[in-house]
């Protein structure tokens, strides 16, 4: 049974999410603020965290930062703010997904299931990838390009993982959203383009060549194994 930690200062939201997840068969623990959430995170080591952004005291951004210092556990940010810049901030800070209040129950449940499923798939998949330019240690979350270590956010790492797990294969925007963001509706086409651009810049390219991540117009993107 997967364990989900719900951190939100609104008791009715915590109760709603807890009931929804327990009915789906998950073990749920909850916390009413950021500090309590971190204590329960350390004590229980949940498989996924649902984290409210706006809380008194230590807010969701602070909790996310401390979680990411220790763990790559999936984190879904829950907030009443729907601004695009807030979503980008959350994803770049290491969040895996972003759900706006009020949310659909089945949508939230589907996103939880998708992130937990992807986590299980990562655990079962090969733990190492290498070509002449890029080397990825999936277990240690270490990436090297051209012999130099590259620092990636969790979202950028998942995007690269999607590419190198399917070298020389065209991946559509929908396929990248499913594998890197966790499911349909989790990201727009422009966000995929934006993060592919981030990833390209961080990886760079082999001497005298272009980025190994190619745009296939009208279809999506392809990672060209060197």
PyMOL commands that set and color helices and strands:
alter all, ss='L'
color gray80, all
select helices_A, chain A and resi 11-23+34-44+60-68+84-92+105-124+154-165+173-181+189-203
alter helices_A, ss='H'
color red, helices_A
select strands_A, chain A and resi 3-7+27-31+48-52+74-79+97-100+128-130+134-137+142-145+148-150+170-172+213-216+220-223
alter strands_A, ss='S'
color yellow, strands_A
deselect
rebuild
show_as cartoon
